[in-house]
Amino acid sequence: MRESKLISKKHKEKPAEATLASHIFLLRGGYMRPIANGIYSLLPPGKRIQQKIEAIIREEMNKVDGQEVMMPVVMPRELWDESGRWDSVGSELLRFKDRTGHDMLLGMTHEEACTALARTEATSYRDYPFMLYQIQTKYRDEARSRGGLIRVREFTMKDAYSFHTCEADLDAYYDRVAKAYHTIYRRIGIPEVVAIQSDTGMMGGKIAHEYQLVTDSGEDKIVMCDKCKSYWNSEVASTTYTYEKEELLPLEEVATPNTKTIEDLTKFLNIPATKMAKIVFYTTEKGQTVAVMIRGDLEVNETKFAKVVKCLFDFATDAEIIKVGGVPGFATGMNLTCPVYVDKSIANAYNLVCGANKEGFHLKNFNVSRDLPKAEIVDIATVIEGDICPKCGAKLHLTRGIEVGNIFKLGTKYTESMHMTYTAEDGTEKTPIMGCYGIGVGRSLASVIEAHHDEYGPIWPLSIAPWQVQINAMGLDKEGIQDTAEKLYADLEKAGVEVLYDDRNLSAGVQFAEADLTGLPLRLIVAPKALAQGMIEYKIRATGERGMIPVNEAVQFTQKWIKEEMKKYL
């Protein structure tokens, strides 16, 4: 490709709306352009990268017996009524009516469509197990699109769905796909991606894992143990709590005027928040008020708590708290007329301070085992820095990450609700079990930049770089430069090398700045001084290594370098 013909303008200035490196360089480097908030067009360099990522994904999905299909972006309401998600999914699902007034939607995921497709074909146990996958456009009406391709509304995704006749078969296949995912991320140049246990969310199912690129620029909170290399999404992370045994002291009421917050109370009593039990009230969508008691320095993880109450909820009003017997700002879990949940952070703690259910007063020496013996003990606290790893006992560390993929054991959530069955070997009708496996193509592309860039631009891995080599010709009007560069370009293309040739007669400073924004792995520089010695200069983008090679050995050198470098991605 000749730079003079390439439809992809580079920009010197940082875009005002961009903060992440990937967003900045994808705009500055001419990889994409915005159409609307969270919606982008890919220019030729960006499209070439996407195609290479998709090719790697296809190869690895085919290796685990995947069969590629194509399902529609637009679906009728009826499919999502069958699964129950037409009503349960919020405004992120874009619903609309077609010209006949029929309810339709844009697919943000394809569990329903794939189940509907599979149930027409897999009717006997002999058809199982199998996996169908696609690489397709999705649309999620994201309320806070940000970070360029990191969080968008329209996106390209590989989604796969496996169908099984038993849990053991699903478990074995789930592990195969998990390994394939690590191979995919290594091959596209981000071997730093880790698998972490995650919440199943709107997808449903029993077990889920996210594939996260650990980076400070990520928006997901990750809990990790450096010792045993375990990772969790903060929405499911847990810890262990240990307390020195104390004598259970009798409850003691103390006056604590104007101390409605934990911060106020710690100052007033000169007692740390770790020795306090605070209470939080919620009212569920069913109209029931519930109370949660948790250690004073911790916060309720609402994703965890949603799994306890199995419905949506919001903070209770003062009127709702009073109605169940609580005194706002001074409440306790004792003597309430609503369900009370106790987080495990205080279940075995001794002699805590809690509310007295009396304006201006608190209680000392609260003990769950004695004072709330019938309360349900739950794990709903958000893990904090320095908590204890539940696996090895080391201290936990909090970091951030970008989710680039996920896998779920869906079970029968969709096959059962959508009445998908097969005839078993004994002649009975059975419901198959599903797994689901997704990879965000655009987000993976952007994540490569987040992991591998410098202040000048992206550093593309050879496996997905838009072109493998860039030729920079310095001073096309000088003797021998254009002829040498043109011949090198032709010879490399003839040898099957992907080449971007900057054939514009621009200054070295402009060419090199734009070459950095393009970020190709190998740069060949045809310049007067080196050419006078019969040499061409090379530069490796990732390492900064430079050197000279004879003009007549440039093609052979390039082929050999590409062959050796590609071994990292096979």
Backbone torsions as a table, in degrees:
resi	resn	phi	psi	omega
1	MET	NA	133.9	176.2
2	ARG	-90.7	131.0	179.7
3	GLU	-57.9	-33.7	-178.9
4	SER	-65.9	-21.1	-179.2
5	LYS	-102.8	-9.4	-173.8
6	LEU	-74.7	127.7	175.8
7	ILE	-86.1	86.6	-177.1
8	SER	-173.6	93.5	-177.8
9	LYS	-83.7	141.0	175.3
10	LYS	-95.0	149.6	179.7
11	HIS	-125.3	134.3	-177.7
12	LYS	-74.2	-39.1	-173.3
13	GLU	-87.4	148.7	175.9
14	LYS	-71.0	130.6	177.4
15	PRO	-63.7	136.9	-175.8
16	ALA	-62.3	-32.9	-174.4
17	GLU	-84.1	-5.7	-173.3
18	ALA	-102.3	136.6	177.1
19	THR	-122.0	-36.0	179.2
20	LEU	-78.6	149.0	-179.5
21	ALA	-57.3	-42.7	-177.9
22	SER	-63.8	-42.0	179.8
23	HIS	-63.8	-45.5	-179.5
24	ILE	-60.1	-51.7	-172.8
25	PHE	-76.7	-28.0	176.2
26	LEU	-68.6	-32.2	175.2
27	LEU	-79.7	-48.8	-178.0
28	ARG	-64.4	-36.9	-176.0
29	GLY	-83.8	0.7	177.6
30	GLY	73.5	36.3	177.4
31	TYR	-93.6	-29.3	-177.3
32	MET	-154.7	162.7	176.1
33	ARG	-139.8	141.6	179.9
34	PRO	-75.3	141.7	172.8
35	ILE	-103.9	-41.1	176.9
36	ALA	-154.7	176.2	-179.5
37	ASN	-59.3	117.6	178.7
38	GLY	77.5	13.5	-179.8
39	ILE	-132.7	125.1	-172.7
40	TYR	-130.6	149.6	166.1
41	SER	-98.5	141.0	175.1
42	LEU	-94.5	131.9	172.6
43	LEU	-84.9	170.2	-173.8
44	PRO	-49.1	-45.6	179.2
45	PRO	-61.5	-41.6	179.0
46	GLY	-65.5	-39.6	179.4
47	LYS	-65.5	-38.8	179.4
48	ARG	-63.9	-40.4	177.2
49	ILE	-63.7	-45.6	-179.7
50	GLN	-59.6	-42.8	-179.3
51	GLN	-62.6	-37.4	179.8
52	LYS	-69.8	-39.0	175.8
53	ILE	-62.6	-44.0	179.8
54	GLU	-62.5	-38.4	179.9
55	ALA	-63.8	-41.0	177.9
56	ILE	-64.7	-44.1	178.6
57	ILE	-59.8	-45.2	-179.9
58	ARG	-59.4	-45.2	-179.3
59	GLU	-58.6	-45.2	-176.7
60	GLU	-74.1	-34.1	176.2
61	MET	-68.5	-37.3	177.2
62	ASN	-65.6	-33.7	179.4
63	LYS	-66.4	-25.2	177.2
64	VAL	-101.7	29.9	172.3
65	ASP	69.6	25.0	175.9
66	GLY	-73.9	147.4	176.3
67	GLN	-118.7	121.2	-175.0
68	GLU	-79.4	135.0	176.2
69	VAL	-130.4	177.6	172.3
70	MET	-136.7	120.5	179.5
71	MET	-109.6	155.7	-174.3
72	PRO	-72.1	150.5	172.9
73	VAL	-73.5	-39.2	-178.3
74	VAL	-92.3	130.9	-179.6
75	MET	-131.9	152.2	176.4
76	PRO	-79.0	155.8	-179.5
77	ARG	-57.1	-35.4	-171.8
78	GLU	-55.0	-38.9	-179.9
79	LEU	-61.0	-44.1	-177.6
80	TRP	-78.7	-18.9	169.9
81	ASP	-68.5	-39.3	179.8
82	GLU	-58.7	-43.2	-178.3
83	SER	-82.6	-16.5	-178.1
84	GLY	90.4	0.2	-174.7
85	ARG	-85.7	-11.9	174.9
86	TRP	-58.5	-38.9	-179.6
87	ASP	-92.8	-29.9	-173.3
88	SER	-83.1	-27.3	178.7
89	VAL	-83.8	139.9	-175.2
90	GLY	-81.7	-152.9	-172.4
91	SER	-71.5	-8.4	176.5
92	GLU	-67.9	-19.4	174.1
93	LEU	-84.8	117.6	-176.7
94	LEU	-83.6	109.4	179.9
95	ARG	-101.6	146.4	176.9
96	PHE	-156.7	171.2	177.7
97	LYS	-112.6	138.9	175.8
98	ASP	-80.6	-175.8	-173.2
99	ARG	-65.4	-17.1	177.9
100	THR	-92.8	-1.2	-178.0
101	GLY	88.4	9.0	-178.3
102	HIS	-80.6	137.5	178.8
103	ASP	-70.0	127.4	179.6
104	MET	-132.3	173.1	178.1
105	LEU	-150.6	159.1	170.7
106	LEU	-96.7	127.9	-174.0
107	GLY	-68.2	124.0	171.4
108	MET	-97.8	-13.8	176.8
109	THR	-164.5	164.7	-168.0
110	HIS	-128.9	29.1	176.6
111	GLU	-57.4	-46.4	-178.4
112	GLU	-63.4	-47.1	-177.9
113	ALA	-63.6	-40.3	-178.5
114	CYS	-70.8	-38.7	177.3
115	THR	-64.1	-41.1	178.7
116	ALA	-63.5	-38.1	178.3
117	LEU	-69.8	-47.4	-175.2
118	ALA	-65.6	-33.1	-176.7
119	ARG	-70.4	-16.8	176.2
120	THR	-82.1	-17.3	-172.8
121	GLU	-113.4	-35.6	-174.1
122	ALA	-101.3	87.9	-174.2
123	THR	-107.8	-9.9	-179.0
124	SER	-126.3	154.2	177.5
125	TYR	-58.5	-23.4	179.2
126	ARG	-66.8	-20.1	-178.4
127	ASP	-81.6	-7.9	-172.8
128	TYR	-106.3	155.6	-7.0
129	PRO	-84.0	165.9	175.5
130	PHE	-157.5	161.2	177.3
131	MET	-134.8	132.6	175.4
132	LEU	-112.3	139.2	177.2
133	TYR	-140.9	161.0	175.8
134	GLN	-145.2	162.0	168.2
135	ILE	-121.0	109.9	-164.6
136	GLN	-142.9	158.0	173.5
137	THR	-73.4	138.7	176.0
138	LYS	-126.9	160.6	175.5
139	TYR	-137.7	124.0	175.4
140	ARG	-125.9	122.4	-175.4
141	ASP	-78.6	68.8	-175.0
142	GLU	-61.3	129.9	-177.4
143	ALA	-75.4	-25.6	-175.9
144	ARG	-136.3	60.9	176.6
145	SER	-61.2	140.1	-175.1
146	ARG	-162.0	164.5	170.8
147	GLY	68.9	28.8	179.9
148	GLY	65.8	-121.7	-177.0
149	LEU	-80.5	-2.9	-179.9
150	ILE	-69.5	-44.1	176.9
151	ARG	-137.3	105.8	-173.7
152	VAL	-125.4	176.1	174.0
153	ARG	-96.5	-47.5	175.1
154	GLU	-103.2	133.7	-175.5
155	PHE	-153.0	161.6	176.0
156	THR	-102.2	134.9	-175.8
157	MET	-141.5	142.4	166.5
158	LYS	-91.8	118.5	173.3
159	ASP	-124.6	138.1	-176.0
160	ALA	-130.9	149.6	-176.9
161	TYR	-139.2	122.7	179.3
162	SER	-107.9	151.7	-176.6
163	PHE	-129.6	133.9	-171.4
164	HIS	-139.6	160.9	178.9
165	THR	-99.1	-7.4	178.3
166	CYS	-155.6	160.5	-178.6
167	GLU	-63.0	-38.6	-178.0
168	ALA	-61.8	-39.0	179.3
169	ASP	-67.9	-40.9	176.3
170	LEU	-62.6	-44.1	-179.5
171	ASP	-58.4	-44.3	-178.4
172	ALA	-66.4	-40.8	-179.0
173	TYR	-71.4	-37.4	176.9
174	TYR	-55.6	-41.9	179.2
175	ASP	-67.4	-36.6	177.9
176	ARG	-62.9	-44.7	-179.8
177	VAL	-67.5	-38.5	178.4
178	ALA	-57.0	-43.0	178.1
179	LYS	-67.8	-38.7	178.8
180	ALA	-62.7	-35.7	179.0
181	TYR	-63.4	-43.2	177.9
182	HIS	-61.1	-37.7	177.8
183	THR	-65.2	-42.4	179.8
184	ILE	-60.2	-48.8	-177.0
185	TYR	-67.0	-34.8	175.1
186	ARG	-64.5	-42.6	-176.1
187	ARG	-69.7	-31.0	179.1
188	ILE	-88.7	-0.3	170.3
189	GLY	103.6	14.2	176.0
190	ILE	-129.5	67.8	178.2
191	PRO	-66.7	-8.9	179.1
192	GLU	-70.4	-11.6	-178.7
193	VAL	-63.0	136.6	179.0
194	VAL	-123.0	152.7	175.9
195	ALA	-92.4	130.4	179.8
196	ILE	-130.0	147.3	176.9
197	GLN	-68.9	137.4	-173.1
198	SER	-139.1	172.9	176.5
199	ASP	-78.5	145.4	-179.7
200	THR	-77.4	-21.3	174.2
201	GLY	56.8	-146.5	-176.4
202	MET	-68.7	-15.8	-178.3
203	MET	-71.1	-29.2	-178.4
204	GLY	82.5	-172.2	-179.4
205	GLY	96.5	179.4	-173.7
206	LYS	-101.9	-38.9	-174.4
207	ILE	-130.1	140.2	178.1
208	ALA	-147.5	149.3	173.9
209	HIS	-132.9	142.3	173.3
210	GLU	-105.4	151.1	171.8
211	TYR	-107.3	114.8	-171.2
212	GLN	-117.6	133.2	167.9
213	LEU	-87.1	111.6	-177.7
214	VAL	-72.8	115.5	-178.1
215	THR	-159.1	145.2	-179.8
216	ASP	-63.4	-20.5	-178.9
217	SER	-83.0	-2.9	-179.5
218	GLY	-74.6	158.9	179.7
219	GLU	-104.5	-11.2	177.8
220	ASP	-87.6	139.9	177.9
221	LYS	-89.4	127.8	-177.7
222	ILE	-119.7	136.9	174.8
223	VAL	-105.4	126.2	-176.4
224	MET	-134.1	152.2	174.0
225	CYS	-113.9	115.4	-178.9
226	ASP	-67.5	-27.0	-175.4
227	LYS	-74.4	-54.0	-176.2
228	CYS	-100.7	5.2	176.3
229	LYS	56.9	42.2	175.4
230	SER	-100.0	146.6	-177.4
231	TYR	-136.1	143.7	176.0
232	TRP	-141.3	147.4	165.2
233	ASN	-69.7	143.9	-177.6
234	SER	-61.0	-19.8	-179.7
235	GLU	-72.6	-17.4	179.6
236	VAL	-125.4	-5.3	-176.5
237	ALA	-63.4	145.2	-179.8
238	SER	-131.9	170.0	177.9
239	THR	-149.1	176.8	176.4
240	THR	-115.8	147.8	-179.3
241	TYR	-121.8	132.9	176.8
242	THR	-127.0	143.3	-178.8
243	TYR	-137.6	141.5	174.4
244	GLU	-68.9	136.2	-176.7
245	LYS	-68.6	135.5	178.0
246	GLU	-127.8	161.2	172.5
247	GLU	-70.8	134.0	178.2
248	LEU	-72.5	111.5	-179.5
249	LEU	-88.8	155.0	179.5
250	PRO	-69.1	149.2	176.9
251	LEU	-58.5	140.6	-179.1
252	GLU	-136.4	122.3	-179.8
253	GLU	-84.2	130.8	179.6
254	VAL	-129.6	142.5	178.3
255	ALA	-73.6	129.7	179.6
256	THR	-139.2	69.5	-176.6
257	PRO	-64.5	142.8	175.4
258	ASN	56.5	41.2	-179.7
259	THR	-128.7	66.6	-176.9
260	LYS	-85.6	-9.5	179.6
261	THR	-116.2	159.7	177.6
262	ILE	-61.3	-40.2	179.6
263	GLU	-61.0	-44.2	178.3
264	ASP	-62.4	-41.6	-175.5
265	LEU	-68.6	-40.2	179.4
266	THR	-62.8	-37.9	178.5
267	LYS	-69.5	-40.9	-175.6
268	PHE	-69.6	-44.0	-176.5
269	LEU	-94.8	-10.9	-176.8
270	ASN	57.6	44.2	179.3
271	ILE	-125.9	135.7	-178.5
272	PRO	-67.5	154.5	-179.2
273	ALA	-62.4	-23.8	178.6
274	THR	-67.1	-15.1	177.6
275	LYS	-102.3	21.3	-178.7
276	MET	-124.8	153.9	175.1
277	ALA	-119.8	108.5	178.8
278	LYS	-95.4	163.7	-178.1
279	ILE	-126.7	138.9	178.5
280	VAL	-125.7	134.7	179.8
281	PHE	-108.5	137.7	174.7
282	TYR	-128.6	154.8	171.3
283	THR	-120.1	125.2	-175.6
284	THR	-80.1	168.3	178.7
285	GLU	-64.7	-15.1	177.0
286	LYS	-87.8	0.8	176.9
287	GLY	88.6	7.1	-179.4
288	GLN	-94.8	133.2	175.4
289	THR	-91.2	135.2	179.3
290	VAL	-132.3	157.0	-178.7
291	ALA	-121.2	146.0	178.0
292	VAL	-127.3	127.3	172.7
293	MET	-105.9	134.8	-173.5
294	ILE	-149.2	159.3	179.7
295	ARG	-59.6	145.8	-169.7
296	GLY	-61.4	-27.3	-178.0
297	ASP	-94.5	2.4	-176.4
298	LEU	-108.1	163.7	178.0
299	GLU	-118.6	148.1	176.1
300	VAL	-71.1	129.2	173.5
301	ASN	-85.6	108.5	-171.0
302	GLU	-71.0	-23.9	175.0
303	THR	-67.3	-43.4	176.3
304	LYS	-63.0	-43.5	-176.0
305	PHE	-67.6	-31.9	178.3
306	ALA	-61.4	-31.7	177.9
307	LYS	-73.1	-24.0	178.1
308	VAL	-75.3	-48.6	-176.2
309	VAL	-89.0	-13.3	174.8
310	LYS	59.8	35.8	176.3
311	CYS	-166.6	173.3	177.1
312	LEU	-78.0	158.5	-178.7
313	PHE	-157.0	167.8	176.4
314	ASP	-144.5	166.4	178.1
315	PHE	-61.1	139.3	179.1
316	ALA	-74.8	149.6	175.6
317	THR	-80.7	165.9	176.9
318	ASP	-58.8	-38.8	-179.3
319	ALA	-63.5	-39.8	179.7
320	GLU	-69.4	-34.6	177.5
321	ILE	-66.5	-45.5	179.8
322	ILE	-62.2	-37.2	-177.3
323	LYS	-61.9	-30.2	-179.3
324	VAL	-97.3	10.7	173.9
325	GLY	97.3	10.2	-179.5
326	GLY	-96.6	154.6	175.4
327	VAL	-110.1	109.6	-176.8
328	PRO	-52.1	129.4	179.4
329	GLY	88.8	-18.3	-178.3
330	PHE	-136.7	22.7	-173.7
331	ALA	-79.2	163.1	173.4
332	THR	-140.1	169.3	179.7
333	GLY	-81.5	-10.7	-178.1
334	MET	-78.3	140.6	173.4
335	ASN	64.0	25.1	173.7
336	LEU	-87.8	157.5	179.6
337	THR	-100.5	16.3	179.8
338	CYS	-123.4	165.6	176.4
339	PRO	-61.5	141.4	179.1
340	VAL	-123.7	126.0	176.5
341	TYR	-109.1	139.6	179.8
342	VAL	-117.6	124.0	177.8
343	ASP	-71.0	148.7	-176.7
344	LYS	-65.6	-13.3	178.6
345	SER	-62.9	-22.9	179.0
346	ILE	-119.7	0.5	-174.5
347	ALA	-58.7	-35.9	-177.7
348	ASN	-117.6	19.0	177.5
349	ALA	-83.3	162.0	-175.5
350	TYR	-119.0	139.7	166.4
351	ASN	51.0	62.0	-178.9
352	LEU	-91.6	164.4	171.7
353	VAL	-96.2	133.7	176.6
354	CYS	-144.3	174.5	178.1
355	GLY	-65.8	157.7	-179.7
356	ALA	-107.2	4.0	-175.0
357	ASN	57.4	37.2	-178.6
358	LYS	-149.1	125.8	-176.7
359	GLU	-53.4	124.6	176.7
360	GLY	80.9	14.6	-178.1
361	PHE	-137.7	149.0	172.2
362	HIS	-129.5	168.7	177.6
363	LEU	-112.8	138.4	169.7
364	LYS	-98.0	155.9	172.4
365	ASN	70.3	37.4	174.8
366	PHE	-77.3	131.9	178.4
367	ASN	-132.0	123.0	-175.1
368	VAL	-59.3	-46.9	-175.4
369	SER	-58.4	-33.0	-178.4
370	ARG	-94.6	-41.6	-168.6
371	ASP	-96.1	-17.8	176.2
372	LEU	-139.7	57.9	-173.1
373	PRO	-64.4	-24.0	-176.4
374	LYS	-96.6	-0.1	-179.2
375	ALA	-68.7	146.9	177.8
376	GLU	-81.4	125.7	179.5
377	ILE	-87.2	127.3	-176.7
378	VAL	-133.8	164.8	176.3
379	ASP	-109.4	96.1	-175.1
380	ILE	-133.5	11.7	-179.5
381	ALA	-85.2	147.9	172.2
382	THR	-80.9	126.6	-179.6
383	VAL	-65.2	141.9	-179.8
384	ILE	-118.9	163.6	179.2
385	GLU	-54.3	130.8	177.5
386	GLY	90.8	-4.5	174.0
387	ASP	-62.4	169.1	-173.1
388	ILE	-93.9	133.7	176.6
389	CYS	-64.9	127.2	-179.2
390	PRO	-71.1	-12.7	-178.9
391	LYS	-92.5	-45.7	-172.6
392	CYS	-124.4	-8.2	177.0
393	GLY	87.2	-0.2	176.8
394	ALA	-77.3	171.2	179.5
395	LYS	-79.3	141.4	-179.6
396	LEU	-87.1	150.7	-179.3
397	HIS	-124.2	138.7	178.1
398	LEU	-99.0	135.3	177.1
399	THR	-144.1	-169.3	-177.9
400	ARG	-129.6	159.7	-179.6
401	GLY	-155.6	166.8	175.3
402	ILE	-111.6	122.3	178.8
403	GLU	-75.7	119.0	-179.5
404	VAL	-110.8	-5.3	178.2
405	GLY	-171.7	167.9	178.2
406	ASN	-156.6	154.9	174.9
407	ILE	-136.7	144.6	-176.0
408	PHE	-135.5	142.7	164.9
409	LYS	-95.1	98.9	-173.5
410	LEU	-77.9	-24.2	-175.8
411	GLY	70.1	-132.9	-176.8
412	THR	-110.6	18.7	-177.4
413	LYS	-52.5	-43.8	-176.4
414	TYR	-96.1	-40.3	-178.2
415	THR	-64.9	-35.8	-179.9
416	GLU	-73.5	-47.8	-178.4
417	SER	-67.2	-26.1	-178.9
418	MET	-102.3	11.3	171.5
419	HIS	57.2	43.3	173.6
420	MET	-88.7	124.5	-179.9
421	THR	-136.3	165.7	173.2
422	TYR	-139.7	159.0	177.6
423	THR	-87.6	117.5	-178.5
424	ALA	-74.1	171.5	-177.5
425	GLU	-61.0	-29.6	-179.8
426	ASP	-87.7	5.4	177.0
427	GLY	91.5	-4.8	179.6
428	THR	-85.9	160.4	178.4
429	GLU	-90.2	129.0	-178.8
430	LYS	-124.1	157.4	177.0
431	THR	-101.7	123.7	-179.2
432	PRO	-72.2	162.0	-179.6
433	ILE	-107.8	142.0	-174.6
434	MET	-116.8	153.1	165.6
435	GLY	-125.2	157.7	-177.2
436	CYS	-137.7	139.8	-171.1
437	TYR	-144.8	115.4	-175.4
438	GLY	-122.1	147.8	172.2
439	ILE	-137.9	125.8	175.2
440	GLY	-81.5	115.0	-176.0
441	VAL	-70.4	-50.7	-179.7
442	GLY	-64.1	-39.9	179.5
443	ARG	-66.6	-36.5	176.2
444	SER	-64.3	-41.8	177.6
445	LEU	-57.1	-49.9	-179.7
446	ALA	-64.9	-35.0	-178.1
447	SER	-66.9	-30.2	176.1
448	VAL	-60.3	-40.5	177.7
449	ILE	-67.3	-42.3	179.5
450	GLU	-58.0	-35.3	-178.5
451	ALA	-83.9	-28.4	-171.3
452	HIS	-138.6	91.0	175.7
453	HIS	-155.3	165.2	169.4
454	ASP	-127.3	-168.5	-176.0
455	GLU	-69.6	-11.7	-175.3
456	TYR	-99.8	-22.0	-178.8
457	GLY	162.3	-173.2	-179.9
458	PRO	-73.4	157.8	174.1
459	ILE	-121.2	92.1	-172.5
460	TRP	-74.8	134.2	169.7
461	PRO	-63.3	147.8	-178.4
462	LEU	-58.4	-31.8	-174.8
463	SER	-65.8	-26.6	-177.3
464	ILE	-127.0	3.5	-179.0
465	ALA	-57.7	142.2	-178.6
466	PRO	-58.5	-36.5	169.5
467	TRP	-137.7	157.1	-177.1
468	GLN	-81.9	-33.7	-171.6
469	VAL	-136.5	145.0	171.7
470	GLN	-119.1	133.9	173.2
471	ILE	-102.6	126.2	173.6
472	ASN	-113.8	119.9	178.8
473	ALA	-103.4	118.3	-176.5
474	MET	-96.3	107.0	178.2
475	GLY	80.9	71.1	-177.7
476	LEU	-63.3	-20.2	-179.8
477	ASP	-85.3	-2.1	-179.7
478	LYS	-90.7	152.1	-172.7
479	GLU	-57.1	127.4	173.1
480	GLY	83.4	-16.2	-174.5
481	ILE	-66.3	-53.8	-176.1
482	GLN	-65.2	-44.5	-179.4
483	ASP	-61.0	-42.7	-179.5
484	THR	-66.2	-44.1	-178.5
485	ALA	-65.9	-42.3	179.8
486	GLU	-63.5	-43.5	179.0
487	LYS	-65.0	-41.8	178.4
488	LEU	-61.3	-43.0	178.7
489	TYR	-60.2	-48.2	-178.7
490	ALA	-65.0	-42.7	-177.9
491	ASP	-66.8	-39.0	178.8
492	LEU	-66.3	-43.7	178.2
493	GLU	-62.4	-41.4	178.8
494	LYS	-62.2	-31.9	179.9
495	ALA	-81.9	1.4	177.3
496	GLY	85.8	15.2	178.9
497	VAL	-88.4	138.0	177.1
498	GLU	-82.2	116.7	-171.4
499	VAL	-125.3	136.4	167.1
500	LEU	-110.0	119.3	-175.1
501	TYR	-109.6	114.6	176.9
502	ASP	-81.8	94.6	-176.1
503	ASP	-97.7	18.0	177.8
504	ARG	-90.7	141.1	-177.7
505	ASN	-85.7	69.7	-177.3
506	LEU	-108.5	165.9	179.7
507	SER	-66.1	157.8	178.6
508	ALA	-59.2	-40.1	-178.7
509	GLY	-60.3	-44.6	-179.9
510	VAL	-68.2	-45.5	-179.0
511	GLN	-60.5	-45.7	-177.2
512	PHE	-69.3	-36.6	177.9
513	ALA	-63.4	-42.9	179.7
514	GLU	-72.2	-32.1	176.5
515	ALA	-64.4	-38.4	176.5
516	ASP	-63.5	-38.2	177.9
517	LEU	-67.6	-29.6	176.7
518	THR	-77.7	-35.0	169.5
519	GLY	70.0	26.8	-177.6
520	LEU	-68.7	149.7	-172.1
521	PRO	-62.1	-38.2	-175.0
522	LEU	-129.1	133.5	179.5
523	ARG	-118.8	130.4	176.1
524	LEU	-112.4	123.7	-172.0
525	ILE	-114.7	117.9	176.3
526	VAL	-98.6	107.6	-175.0
527	ALA	-131.8	151.0	-174.1
528	PRO	-55.5	-46.5	-174.5
529	LYS	-63.3	-46.2	-180.0
530	ALA	-70.3	-39.0	-177.6
531	LEU	-65.0	-31.8	177.8
532	ALA	-61.1	-22.7	178.1
533	GLN	-100.3	8.0	-179.3
534	GLY	75.0	24.5	-175.0
535	MET	-121.5	157.5	171.3
536	ILE	-122.4	138.2	178.6
537	GLU	-87.7	143.4	173.1
538	TYR	-122.7	154.2	175.3
539	LYS	-141.5	131.2	176.7
540	ILE	-95.1	121.0	-172.0
541	ARG	-62.2	-41.9	-172.7
542	ALA	-70.0	-36.2	-174.3
543	THR	-107.5	-16.7	-175.8
544	GLY	80.2	2.1	179.9
545	GLU	-60.6	135.4	178.3
546	ARG	-125.0	158.4	176.4
547	GLY	-174.4	178.3	179.6
548	MET	-119.4	143.2	176.1
549	ILE	-135.7	144.8	176.4
550	PRO	-60.6	144.6	-178.1
551	VAL	-54.6	-44.3	-175.8
552	ASN	-75.3	-3.3	177.5
553	GLU	-110.6	3.6	-173.7
554	ALA	-63.1	-41.9	-178.9
555	VAL	-67.2	-45.6	179.7
556	GLN	-62.2	-42.7	177.5
557	PHE	-59.4	-45.3	-178.0
558	THR	-63.9	-45.6	179.8
559	GLN	-60.5	-43.4	-179.5
560	LYS	-65.2	-42.3	-179.8
561	TRP	-63.1	-43.2	179.7
562	ILE	-62.7	-43.9	-179.2
563	LYS	-60.2	-44.5	-179.8
564	GLU	-69.3	-42.0	-178.0
565	GLU	-66.5	-36.0	-177.8
566	MET	-68.0	-17.8	178.8
567	LYS	-60.6	-26.0	178.9
568	LYS	-66.0	-22.4	-169.8
569	TYR	-114.8	11.8	-179.6
570	LEU	-91.8	NA	NA
